[in-house]
């Protein structure tokens, strides 16, 4: 078992080292662009899975992502506020909304599918608000909003080389994975696991269900808004279709389900597959067939829910764990038989 852990650690360190030197070894701007998108969506999907893995299905993270996008963009375009500050303002606004919505839902027993619907409504409201504030806050409405260019300025998160966004997005993903591990090592993990399995039983054990669920919802919302800031500074453009709303929310959920929301690397694998699929259809099938990627991963969702409910990474991990357990049982049985003979 120790050898397997050391092997896993060695592979992860090798992959991390490869990712760090990749931009220096390969000069393809297109590949760098794709990797940045993979890192950003892997990060967002991972922070969504903080909730999803414990049975708290939110369909409103598109709203939190959009809050990060538009808060940063409006503060910068209208008031010259640095995106580094706008990032935290947007995160705090998203967390505050999550606390209000989450506390209200969890306090009065709005759970399961009802909670998912409540967050879905939040996603749709976010789109309508952005469109309605087209003139008041210059959101651009359905036409979108372009970030004002100031040239190369690290203070305003604008660079002449995508490599800076590459390392920033990679750092965010590593941060999300680190927080995942810290949640697993905390008391909150056992409490949230108990809530996910049987909320009534968790209440009977004295677990403050409302506190833990609201806290993880607020944390996930804050980090999602931070991801929105990095995304909009990278693309320099925002519109309600791609940066907020129901479509974005469902896209995050689909990525988590495909990869496996219950495992550390599942959201990253799901995001990797979806981004590559979307780019493939865009490049090789043309703009007329871009929507085909959504049809394909919609079919993948149906197949996975039916045959691989724990996602690709979750199912593969379960198979290997089962094999190791069988091997361990066989080895133990062999030792016991040898001892009995002696």
Secondary structure, 3 states (H helix, E strand, C coil): CHHHHHHHHHHHHHHHHHHHHHHHHCCCHHHHHHHHHHHHHHHHHHHHHHHHCCCCCCCCHHHHHHHHHHHHHHHHHHHCCCHHHHHHHHHHHHHHHHHHHHHHHHHCCCCCHHHHHHHHHHHHHHHHHHHHCCCCCCCCHHHCEECCCCCCEHHHCECCCCHHHHHHHHHHHHHHHHHHHHHHHCHHHHHHHHHHHCHHHHHHCCCCHHHHHHHHHHHHHHHHHHHHHHHHHHHCEECHHHHCCHHHHHHHHHHHHHHCCCCCCHHHHHHHHHHHHHHHHHHHCCHHHCCHHHHHHHHHHHHHHHHCCCHHHHHHHHHHHHHHHHHHHHHHHHHHHHHHHC
